[in-house]
Amino acid sequence: MSSFITQFYNRKNSVLPKEILVPEEMPKDVLSNVLGVPFRTPQRGEKRALLDMAGKNARLVLEEKFRLLELDEQKTTGAMKEITDALGIRPGHKIEAFDHSHIQGLI
């Protein structure tokens, strides 16, 4: 998470907030030195509630992402089974590929 925070706030034209709220286990001193913004872990109050809500939201989004990946896998497996059943052949091996040619942006 430290790497993500650093990359997110080190972007060009990024407006830095007055402070950044993070969980207790984060290296606040290191991040503060790198970005020049105070990092805090609130113990109670509205800021603590915001940090807790952000954690819950992150978990929900991650769980939804895994659920969608599982559904996609079930669709792929189901389609392969339908095809092999229709053709009367044994299920074959699955080959996966990943195209990462546009992940880093424009050159």
N, C-alpha and C positions, 0 to 999 in steps of 0.2 A: 504494500500500500504506500510505503514511503516513496518508492520509485514513481508510482502513478501521480502522487501529489506533486512531486518535484517537476515531472514532465508537464503536468497540467498547468501549473503556475509559472513555469519558465518559458512558455510560448511567447512569441512576439506579440506585442500589443495586448498582453494579458494584464488586466487590472487586478492588482493585489488587494485583498481585503485587509481590514484593520487587524484582524486576528483569525486564526484557523483553529477550529475545534476538532480534536482527534481523540481516539481512545487512549487509555492509560499506557498501553504497551508500546506506543509509538515513540521513536527517539526525538522528542520535542526540541532539545537543544541543537541537535544536528540540523534538523529541518529549518529551525529558526535562523541558524547561521547561513544556510544555503540561500534561503529566500528573503531574509531580512524582515520577516513578519513574525510576531509572537504566536506560538502554538500553545494551546491550553487544553486541559482536560477538566471540564466543569464537573463539580461534585453533586450539585443540586440546582434546582430552579429551571427557568425557561431554557437556558442554553443546554443544560443536561437533557431536558426533554427533546430538544432539537437533535442532539447527538444520538440519543436512543432511537428517535424516529428515523434518522438517516441509516442507522444500522439495520433496523427492521426492514426498511425499504430496499436496502441492498440485498438482504437475504431473500426477500420476496422476488426481486428481479432475477436473482441467480437461480432460485428454485424454478421459476417460470421458464427460464432459458433451458435448464436441464429437462424440464417436462416437454418443451417443444422439440428438443433434440431427440428425446425418447420417442415421441409421436412420429417424427420424421423417420427414425430408424424402423419403427413398426410398419410404416407405410412402405418403405423400401423392401423390407423383408417380406411383407405381405404380397407386394407386386411380383417379387422374384418367385415366390411360391406359386402364385397364380400362373405365371408364364411356364414354369417348369412342369406344373400339373397339366396345363393345356397341351404342352408338347410331349408329355409322357416321358420326360427325362429326369435324371437325378439333379437336385440342386447343385449349382456350381459354386465356385469360390467367388467371394466378393472382392472387388478391387476398388480402393478408394483413392481419390486424388484431391489435391487442394491447390487452388490457383491463388497465389499471393502477389501477383504482379502489380496490383494497384493499392496495396495496403499502405505504403509509405508516402503516398501523395504524388504530386507532380514534380517532374525533374526540371 
